[in-house]
Amino acid sequence: MNGSSASPGSAGIAESAGSDGSAGHTGPSGSPGSPDSPGSSGSSGSSGSSGSSGLGLYALKPWYARKLSGVRGALARREVSPDTLTVAGVACAAGAAAALAWLPDLLRPQSPTLVTTLLTTLTVTVLLAARLAFANLDGALARDTGRTTRRGALLNELGDRAADLVMLAGFLPLAPLWLVATAALAATLPSWVSLAGAAAGAGRLNGGPVGKTERCALVIVAAATGWWTPILVAVAAGSVLTAVTRGVRLWRELGGKAPAARGELGIR
């Protein structure tokens, strides 16, 4: 999911880093990538965000992207669509949610508790790592193959939000509905703040303290420990903190800029 700084009229991620750190399949003008995550480039290929916050695991994004360069080259040679990778990321998030919610019950009759916990944690970890990898690869692949589009940027943003929400839905059988809903709503706030800043002409902010990648890490901790309520509280509080941190930075940044034209802000 590669962050990019957005042009005023194309607030296009991560977070995936999102996350929140990913870049959507950006259009020709370089629509922003998805908001959170070490390397998540969303379905669009935006360049690295000049507005990156540099906080949290998002700082590992350049390293992560380099590690995936061989995979990216293989995908390009096979002419895989960046949009396919975006959808695959959402599917991996859904798989992780299903494993978190139901795999322990399926394994418990045949396996000791420790084995059940280890297998569940491993499954959730692999699927969420794949979710972040796809979030990184889709945007980078779009850029490398010249397939960056505004529709890709839109799909990237929708895919990132859907992946976050589907992942947290895995807590529905495990924790109170109001708490799951609160955490899910809070998890979207950092991205909305970043998109609003990009629409106003600021650089796209990505990263933590609790962006897309950190949220995935917290879900893995929940799978390993069974701390459903504390983890959801951490996701909610951390996401709100991240949104406020980005909002303060954007407020300061935009205060020194000339106001954008009415048409650029979508004001009629």
C-alpha positions in Angstrom: 0.0 0.0 0.0 3.3 3.2 -1.3 2.3 6.5 -0.1 2.5 9.4 -2.4 2.0 13.1 -2.0 -1.2 13.9 -3.7 -2.0 16.7 -6.0 -4.8 19.0 -4.7 -7.4 17.7 -7.0 -6.6 14.0 -6.9 -6.8 12.9 -3.3 -6.6 9.6 -4.3 -2.6 5.2 0.0 -1.5 3.3 2.4 -0.3 1.9 6.8 1.2 -1.2 4.0 1.9 -0.9 4.5 -1.3 2.7 4.4 -2.0 1.7 6.6 -1.2 4.3 6.4 1.2 3.5 3.9 0.4 2.4 0.5 0.1 4.0 -2.8 -2.9 3.3 -4.8 -2.8 2.6 -8.5 -2.4 6.3 -8.9 -3.4 8.2 -11.9 -1.1 10.1 -14.1 -0.9 13.0 -11.7 0.2 10.7 -8.9 -2.8 10.2 -6.8 -1.9 9.3 -3.3 -1.3 5.9 -2.1 -3.0 4.1 0.7 -2.5 5.4 4.1 -0.7 3.1 6.5 1.8 0.4 6.4 5.4 -0.5 5.7 5.1 -1.2 2.3 1.8 -1.3 1.4 1.2 0.1 -1.9 -2.4 0.0 -2.8 -3.7 -0.8 -6.1 -2.3 2.2 -7.6 1.2 3.1 -8.2 2.0 6.2 -6.5 5.4 7.3 -5.6 6.7 7.5 -2.0 4.9 10.1 0.0 6.8 13.2 0.8 4.3 13.6 3.6 5.2 10.4 5.3 5.1 10.7 9.1 8.1 8.4 9.6 6.6 7.0 12.7 6.0 3.3 13.6 6.6 0.3 11.4 6.0 2.5 8.3 9.6 3.5 8.5 10.5 -0.1 7.3 8.6 0.4 4.1 11.6 1.1 1.8 13.3 -2.0 3.1 10.2 -4.1 2.6 9.7 -2.8 -0.9 13.3 -3.7 -1.9 12.7 -7.3 -0.5 9.7 -7.6 -2.8 11.4 -6.4 -5.9 12.0 -9.9 -7.3 8.3 -10.8 -6.8 7.3 -7.5 -8.4 9.4 -8.3 -11.5 7.9 -11.8 -11.8 4.4 -10.4 -11.6 5.3 -7.8 -14.3 6.6 -10.5 -16.6 3.4 -12.5 -16.2 1.3 -9.3 -16.8 -0.6 -9.7 -13.6 -3.1 -6.9 -13.0 -2.4 -4.5 -10.1 -6.1 -4.6 -9.3 -5.9 -8.4 -8.9 -3.3 -7.9 -6.1 -5.6 -5.3 -4.4 -8.4 -7.8 -4.3 -6.0 -10.6 -3.2 -5.0 -8.4 -0.2 -8.7 -8.0 0.9 -9.1 -11.8 0.5 -6.1 -12.4 2.7 -7.5 -10.1 5.4 -10.8 -12.0 5.2 -8.9 -15.3 5.6 -7.1 -13.9 8.7 -10.4 -12.8 10.2 -11.9 -16.3 9.6 -8.9 -18.0 11.2 -9.0 -15.7 14.2 -12.7 -16.3 14.8 -13.1 -20.0 14.0 -9.9 -21.9 13.6 -9.4 -22.5 17.3 -12.8 -24.1 17.6 -12.1 -26.3 14.6 -8.7 -27.4 15.9 -9.4 -27.8 19.6 -11.1 -31.2 19.6 -8.1 -32.8 17.9 -5.2 -30.6 19.2 -3.9 -29.5 22.6 -4.5 -25.9 23.5 -0.9 -24.8 22.9 -0.8 -26.4 19.4 -4.2 -24.8 18.6 -2.9 -21.4 19.6 0.4 -21.8 17.7 -1.4 -22.9 14.5 -3.9 -20.1 14.7 -1.3 -17.5 15.3 0.9 -18.8 12.4 -2.1 -18.8 10.0 -3.1 -15.3 11.0 0.5 -14.1 10.7 1.0 -15.5 7.2 -2.3 -14.2 5.9 -1.7 -10.7 7.3 1.8 -10.6 6.0 0.4 -11.5 2.6 -2.2 -8.8 3.0 0.6 -6.2 3.6 2.7 -7.6 0.7 -0.1 -7.3 -1.7 -0.8 -3.8 -0.5 2.8 -2.9 -1.3 3.0 -4.8 -4.6 -0.1 -3.5 -6.3 1.0 0.2 -6.4 4.6 -0.6 -7.2 3.5 -3.0 -10.0 1.2 -0.4 -11.5 4.1 2.2 -11.6 6.6 -0.3 -13.0 4.3 -1.4 -15.8 2.8 2.0 -16.6 -0.7 1.0 -15.5 -1.3 3.8 -13.0 -4.9 5.0 -13.3 -7.4 7.0 -11.3 -9.7 4.1 -11.1 -6.8 2.1 -9.6 -6.3 4.8 -7.0 -10.0 4.5 -6.1 -9.9 0.8 -5.9 -6.8 1.0 -3.7 -8.4 3.2 -1.2 -11.6 1.1 -1.1 -9.5 -2.1 -0.9 -7.4 -0.8 2.0 -10.5 0.3 4.0 -12.3 -3.0 3.2 -9.2 -5.1 4.3 -9.0 -3.2 7.6 -12.7 -3.6 8.3 -12.9 -7.3 7.3 -9.8 -8.1 9.4 -11.4 -6.5 12.5 -14.7 -8.4 11.8 -12.8 -11.5 12.9 -13.4 -10.2 16.5 -17.2 -10.3 16.2 -17.6 -13.8 17.8 -15.0 -12.9 20.4 -15.7 -9.5 21.8 -18.7 -7.2 22.4 -20.2 -5.8 19.2 -20.0 -2.2 20.3 -16.2 -2.6 21.0 -15.5 -4.2 17.6 -17.6 -1.5 15.8 -15.7 1.3 17.7 -12.3 -0.2 16.8 -13.3 -0.5 13.2 -14.6 3.0 13.0 -11.5 4.4 14.7 -9.2 2.4 12.3 -10.6 4.4 9.3 -9.9 7.8 10.9 -6.2 8.1 10.0 -6.9 7.5 6.4 -9.7 10.1 6.2 -7.5 12.7 7.8 -4.7 12.0 5.3 -7.1 12.1 2.4 -8.6 15.4 3.6 -5.1 16.8 3.9 -4.2 15.6 0.4 -7.4 17.1 -1.0 -6.4 20.5 0.5 -3.0 20.4 -1.2 -0.8 18.9 1.6 1.5 16.0 1.3 0.0 12.6 2.0 0.8 11.5 5.6 1.3 7.8 6.3 2.5 5.6 9.1 2.0 5.3 12.8 2.0 5.4 15.7 -0.8 2.9 15.0 -1.2 2.7 11.3 -2.2 -0.2 9.0 0.9 -2.3 9.8 0.6 -1.8 13.5 -3.0 -2.8 13.4 -2.1 -6.1 11.7 0.6 -6.7 14.4 -2.0 -6.1 17.1 -4.3 -8.7 15.6 -1.5 -11.2 15.6 -0.9 -10.5 19.2 -4.6 -11.1 19.9 -4.4 -14.5 18.1 -1.4 -15.5 20.3 -2.8 -14.3 23.6 -6.6 -14.2 23.4 -6.6 -10.6 24.7 -9.6 -9.6 22.6 -10.8 -6.6 24.6 -7.3 -5.1 25.3 -6.3 -5.4 21.7 -9.4 -3.8 20.4 -9.0 -1.0 22.9 -5.4 -0.5 21.7 -6.5 -0.5 18.1 -9.2 2.1 18.8 -7.1 4.4 21.0 -4.0 4.1 18.8 -5.9 4.9 15.6 -7.5 7.9 17.2 -4.1 9.1 18.4 -2.7 8.6 14.9 -5.5 10.6 13.3 -5.0 13.4 15.8 -1.2 13.4 15.2 -1.7 13.6 11.4 -4.4 16.3 11.8 -2.1 18.5 13.9 0.7 18.1 11.4 -1.6 18.9 8.4 -3.1 21.9 10.2 0.4 23.3 10.7 1.5 22.5 7.2 -1.6 24.0 5.5 -1.4 27.2 7.6 1.6 28.3 5.7 0.1 27.7 2.2 -1.9 29.9 0.0 -5.6 28.7 -0.1 -6.4 26.4 -2.9 -8.8 27.4 -5.7 -12.4 26.7 -5.0 -12.5 24.1 -7.9 -9.5 22.3 -6.4 -11.3 21.7 -3.1 -14.5 20.6 -4.8 -16.4 23.7 -3.5 -19.3 24.8 -5.6 
